[in-house]
Amino acid sequence: MNFHVLTLFPEVFDTINHSMIKRAIESGKISINPVYIRDFATNNRRQTDGYPYGGGAGMVMMAEPIYRAYKSLEINHPRTIYLTPQGKVFNQAMAQELSAEPDLVLLCGHYEGVDQRIIDEIVTDEVSIGDFVLTGGEIAAMAVIDAVARLVPGVIKADSLDAESFSAGLLEYPQYTRPPEFMGRMVPEILLSGHHAEIEKWRHQQAVEATRSKRPDLLAEEE
């Protein structure tokens, strides 16, 4: 799967090339291609923003440099996401859906956003990572890349994904490792018992309780 990021700050994406994502890139499962929008500016100052028509605070990213950057990809009608607080809130189901795309274009806005005409022309999805405002779309784009990339077949073992939070509408059960005692707190005996059926039953109960306590809205969605 190929991630193409239209951005004014391509160097930001060097920070995501670590750990699991780095291994996925090295194995050819994914690629991350930051495209520098300023390289596609049409004036001598390489300007990519302008004052908003109608007045108002701040600047707006121009449509033409973004469009030229987009066309440089030479991909026919790719799924194109604009990261914006106005978008549909990103979730695990969306990540799973997007992981099936061969190419995904991520448009990172800045300032007061981008010219609406470029949204109308190339964007297929407007996506938000939450009800708050960031200084730009790069952090949101990295969150989407990380969440989607790990679901691309072969990046993570399939059985590692089965019991994750949100995978079955529940949060994940609590996890424990060595030592069996830490500061007077013991690992639950059931996990040391070797009775796999009972362990799975306990884990499901714990997942339900965690969801009811922390995210009861998820249980409401299931009912």
Salt bridges, closest charged atoms under 4 A:
ASP39 OD1 - ARG46 NH2 2.61
GLU97 OE2 - ARG79 NH2 2.71
GLU101 OE2 - ARG79 NH1 3.04
ASP103 OD1 - HIS4 NE2 2.79
ASP115 OD2 - ARG117 NH2 2.64
ASP125 OD1 - ARG79 NE 2.64
GLU138 OE1 - HIS110 NE2 2.69
GLU164 OE2 - ARG150 NH2 2.42
GLU200 OE2 - ARG203 NH1 3.56
ASP217 OD2 - ARG215 NH2 2.86
